[in-house]
Amino acid sequence: RDPKAPVVISGWLFKQGSDGLQLWKKRWFALSQYCLFYYDGPEEEKVLGSLLLPGYTIRPCLAGDRDRLVYRKYAFKAEHRNTRSFYLAADSRPSMIQWMNALSLAAILQDSKSLSIT
């Protein structure tokens, strides 16, 4: 991640692993330049992974989702028809909405400065 690039939003989220156990792990996330980066913590410099958001659709996880049952409050997903989905969860409804709004704007290459994120 370019340290000079502005961060649109950052904070703790839970990410569901893609391995067989699909455990939820708490990670520090930062959205910058239409890309979502995640780390072990806010002071870490080593990126654990990243997700280039253009082309993804951000939506809440619903009880009736066919692809995977997600038993976690405030869970949402980043879906792409050509690659795997990412499952994330916030610790509150307002936080979930804020993250979903920010990620949705990045997914359509919309600068967050032109629209207010609430």
N, C-alpha and C positions, 0 to 999 in steps of 0.2 A: 504494500500500500504506500502511495506517495504521502509522506508525512506533511507535505506542504498543502495538500488538497484539503479543502474544508470538509468537516464531518457534519452531515445533515442531522443525524440522530445516533446516539450511542447508549448502551445500557445492557443490563442483564436480561437474557432470555434463556429459556430451556430449549434444547435442540434434541430431537429424537434421533438416535443412532440408526444407521442404515444396515447395521449388522443383524444377525439373527435374533438377538435379544431385544433390540429396539428400545434400549434404555434411554431415559431422558437425562441429559447432562446440562448443568448450568454453565453457560458460556457468556463471555463479554462480546457484544456485537457492535460494529460501527459501520454505518452506511456512508460511503464516499464515492463520488464519481460513478453512480449507477451500479455500484458493486457492494455487496454485503460481505464484510469480513468478520471472522470470529476468532476469539482468543481464549486462553485460560482465564485471563483477568485483565483489568483496565491498564495495568502497568506493563503487561507483556508486549514485547515487540515481535515475537514469533507468531506469524499467522498460522492458525490450525487449518483454516480452509476459507474459501470464498465462493460467492455465488454472483455471477454477472446477471443482473436482473432483467434487462430488456428481453422480451419474449415470454417472460413468466407471467402468470396470473396469480394474484394474491387473494385468498378467500378464507373465511373461517372454516374450521373443521366441524362438520355436522354429524349427528348421531347416525344418519343414514348413508354416510359416505360408503361407496362400494369398494374402493381400493384398500382401505385400512380403517379399522376401528381405532379411534383415538380417545382414550379415557383420561383426558386432562382438561382442566378448566382453562379457559382463555387461550385455546389452541387455534392456530391458523396454519395455512400451508402455502407454499410457493410451488405452483404446478407449471410444467412445461410438457407439451405433447411429445417432444423428442428426447427427453431425458428424465431422470428420476425426480420425484417431488421431494421437497424439504418440509419437515414438520417442525414448527416452532410454537412456543407458548410463553405468554407474558404472565406476570404475577397479579394483574388486575385488568378489569375491563377497559378503563381509560388508557392504560398502557398498551393493551392489545390494539385498540382502535388507532392510537397514535402510530404504532409500528406499521400496522396494515396500510394506513394512509401514506406514510413515507415510502414504504416499499412499492406500493401500487404506482405512485408517481415515478419512481425510478424505473419501474418495469415498462412504462410507456415513454421513457426518456423525457420526462417533464421535470423542469427545474423546480425544486421545492420553494424557491424564493418567489416564484410567480404566483403560487397558491399558498394560502395559509394552512398549516397543519395544526389541527386542534384535536 
